Amino acid sequence: MTRTARPVEVNQVVRINILRVTFLLCLPAILLTESAWPEYVFEVLEILGLAAVIAAVLGRFWSILYIGGHKNNTVMQDGPYSVCRHPLYLFSTLGVVGLGLLLGSFVLALGLGGLTLLILSVTARKEEAILRGMFGSAYDDYAARVPMILPKPSLFQSPPTVTVSVPHLRENLMDALVFLTFIPLAELMQWIKEMNLFPTFPIF
């Protein structure tokens, strides 16, 4: 089991690095664009973005409550894992969409969210090739019933009690809380644009 679990962890490191590079490549698009919405719409988008970021953090905690301590040991099919196979990736994508909304742009929200979803979908497929080798038909049956990342809420199921691994929850604390940095980051981006250091282009 140890031998088959390690490639999954390697994929996690690669996935994080790819996401970081992608963000850096998207940084010019963020800095050189300005929300074309009127102020009252911009404020609504900020509220929606804030809600999406908070939901991403809470969703990742929710997912870790179920998978922590069980990863690579069993095919988790309860809680968030009953509605999609990769809820951590779902909530990560939601958090990035929230960043785009905090910047006052549907275009950035869809663009950044779409790129994140694409990268995480590729990562998920690679991970699942390993998981299918580990769990065989049990994972095949799970994958045939539950969607990969985009959720199907009608499938939700959960036992009355869940065993929580505190060490795993602690280990994943920073991964979840990092999405809260999107809030001051969006404010910083807006402040830089207001300094008029370079021309910006309006987008919706």
N, C-alpha and C positions, 0 to 999 in steps of 0.2 A: 504493500500500500504506500509506503514512503516513497518508493521509486516513481510511482505514477502520479503522486501528489505534487512533486517538485516542479514539473513543467507548468502546472496551473499557476504556481506562485511566480515563475519566470514571466508568464504571460501578463500577470498583474503589473510587474515592473515595466515591461515593454509598453503596456497600455497607458500607464501614467505618463511615461516619457513622451509617447506619441501625442497625447492630449496637451501636454505642456508645449511641445513644438508647434502644434496646430494653433494654440492660443497666441503664441508669439507671431505666427504668420498672419493671424487675423487682426493683430493689434493695430496695424496701419488703417484697416477698414474701420475700426472702432474710433480711432483718433481723428480721422479725416472726414467723418460723417457727423451730421447734426440732425436731431429729431425735427421733422417738418410739422409735427402735430402742434396745435395750439396748446397753451399752458395747461388748461383744464384737462385735456386729453392726456398730456404728458404725466400729470399727477395721477390719473387713473392707472396708466401703464406702470408707474412706479409702485403703486399699491399692489397691482397684480404681480409684478416682479418680486416684490418683497414676500408676498404670500407663496409664490412658487419656490423661492429660495428656502424659506422656513419649512415648507412641505418636503423639500428635498432632504433637509437635515433630519427631520422627524422620520421620514420614510426610510432613510438609511439606518437610523437607530432601530426602527421597527424590524427591518430585515435582519440586522445583526442579532436581535433578540432570538430569532428563530434559527438562523444558520450558524451562529457562533458556537464553536465546539463540535459541530456536526459536519462541517465542510469536509468533503472527500471521504466521509465515513458512511454516509447514507444519502439516499435521494430525498432531499427535503421537499415536501409537497404541501406544507401547511402555511397558513398566514399569507404573507405577500407572495410566497413561492407557490401558492395554489392558483394565483391569477396570472402569473408570468414566471418564466424560468430564471430570469435575471433581474429581480426587482432592484438590486443595487444599481444596475445600469440604467434602469428606468428612472430612478430618482436622481441619478447623476445628470441625465439628460434634462430632466425637469429643472434642476438647478441652473444649468447653462441657459436654458430658455428664459429663466428668471433674470439672468444677467442682461440678456438682450432687452427685456421689458424694462428693467431698471434704467437702461440707457435710452428709453423712450422710443424704441423702434421695433415694429413687427418684423421688418426685414432682417435686422440683426438677430432677433429672437429665433426666427425660422432658420436663418443661415447657420448660426452657431449651434443651435440645437440639432439641426440636420447633420452637420459635420460630426458632432459628438455621437449621435445615434449611429451613424455609418461606421465610425471607428469602433464603437463598442459592439456593434453587431458582428463585425469581422472578428473581434477578440472573442466574443461569445461562441462563435462557430468553432474556433480553434480549441477553446476550452471544452466544448461539448464533445469533440472528437476524443479527447482524453477521458471524459466522464463516461462516454459510451463504452470505452474499453474497460473501465473500472467496474461499471454496474450492469453492462450488457442490456438484456431485454427490459430490465426495470426502468432504465433511463429512456429506452426507446418508447416504452408505453407512456411514460410521463411526457416526453416531447411530443408525442402524437396527440395528446389531450390538451396540453397547456401551451399557449403561445410563448415565443422567445422573450420579447421585451415589451411590446405593446400589450397592455393587460386586458383580460377578459373578466370583469368583476363578478359576473354571474357564477364563476367557478369557485368563489371564495369558500374556504373551509378552514377550521381551526379547532384544535382540541381545547377543552376548558382550561387546561393548565399548560404552561410552557416552561421548560427548564432553561434558565439563562446562565450563560458562561460569562461571569464578570471579567475575567482576564481578556477574553476576546472582545467584549464590549469596550473595555478600556483601550485595547490596541487599536480599535477602529474609531475611537473618539475623534482624533484629529482629522481622519479622512472625512468624517461627516461635518465637523465644525469648519473645515476649510471653505465650505460653500458660504458661510457667513461673511467671509472676507469679500465676497462679491458686492456686498452692500457698500462698504467704504471705497472699494475699487471703482464702482460706478460713479460715486461722488467725486473721486479723484479725477476720473476721465472728464466729467462735466466741468470741473474747476480748470483743468488744463485747456479745454476748448474755450472757456470764457476768457482766458488770457489772450486769445487771438494771436497765438504764436505762428499759426499757419492757417491757410484757408480750409474751410470745411464745406461739405456738400450735403444738402438736405435729403433725407430719406424718411420714408414712413415706416 
